[in-house]
Amino acid sequence: MTDPLSRIIATELQARPEQVDSAIRLLDEGNTVPFIARYRKEVTGGLDDTQLRQLETRLGYLRELEDRRQTILKSIEDQGKLTEQLAGAINATQSKNRTRRPLPALQTETPHPWADRY
């Protein structure tokens, strides 16, 4: 079973999704990159050390991004401001930096009320 993260990483590494799935499973089980590269080549379909390191780094980034998206969506939903368009924009984000910028739909008219007083 191939999840969306596996497909993204497989495309970036120019590998098959099954190879990436196997490598992710091995990493999630606690195996190290050198161990997988040397002793589990048959399981990963021959992914080398460099590809496995790139996979590990990218997997961590994408998982953090997904967690950040879910946190943002939950926060906006709790405020009662979540729309389908806003959820789509958040889910389409491919960068953690983009999730840190305030979305125009959530900005108040006066972002710095203290500055207006002085």
N, C-alpha and C positions, 0 to 999 in steps of 0.2 A: 504494500500500500504506500503510495507516494503522497506525501503532504506538500503543501505549497512551498514551504521553505526548501525542501529537497529539490523541487523543480527549479527554483531560483538559483540555488547553489550549483546544481548540475549544469545549467545553462552557462553560468559564469565560468565554471571550471572545464567546460566542454567535456563533461563526463555523462554517463548514463544515470538516470535517477535511481536505479537499483543499486549502483555503486555507492552513491551518496547516502541512500537509506541505510545500507549496511555499515558504512563508516560512522554515521550518526549513532546508530544503535551501539556500536562498539565504544564510541566515545562516551555515550550516556551510561554505559556499564562501568565506566571508570578506567578503561584502557588508555594508555598514553599513545601519542602519535608515533614515537619510535617503535613501540611494541607492535602497533597495528601495521606500520609500514614494513616491518621486518617479518613478523610471524603470522600476519593475517592478510597477506596479499591476495590469497585465493578468495577470501570473503569479500574484499573490497574491489575485486576485479582488476587488481594491479595498480591502484592509486599509489603514487609515490609520496615520499615524505613531504615534498613541497606542496603538492596538491592537498594532502591531509592537513597541513598547517593552515593553508588558505581556507580550507573547509571549516576547520575548528574556529578560526578567527571570524569568518563571515557568519557562521552559525550563531556564535555568541552575540554578534552585533544584531542579527535579525531577531533573535529571541528577545533581546533587550528592547528593540524597537516595537515588537509586538506587545510586550508588557506595558510599555509607555503608551501605546495606542489605547489599550484596554483601560488603563488608568484615566486617561484623558476622556474617553467616551463615558466611563462611569461617572466622572466628576461633572461633565456637562449634562448628562442625563439626570443626575441628582439635583441639578439646578433647574431642570425643566426646560432647557434651551436646546436640546438635541433635536435636529431635524434630519431627514434622510439625506439631504444635500450635504450637510455638515459632516455626518457620519461617513458618507462616501469620500469626502475630501480628506478626512483623517485617515481612513483606511487605505487611500491611494498614496499616502505619504511614504516615501522610500528612504527618508533620512531622519535621524534623531534630531538634528539641528532644526529641521522644519517643524518638528513637533514642539519645540521650545518657543517658537514665535507665537504670539497671540493671534488668534484667528479674528478677522474683521467682525464677524458676527457676534463675538463675545466682548468686544471692546466697548467701554462706556464712552459717553460723549466727552467727559472730562477725565482723562486718564490720570491727571496729577492735581487733585483738588487743593493740596497744600500749596502748590506753586502759584495758584491763582490768588491766594491770599496775600502774597508778599510782592 
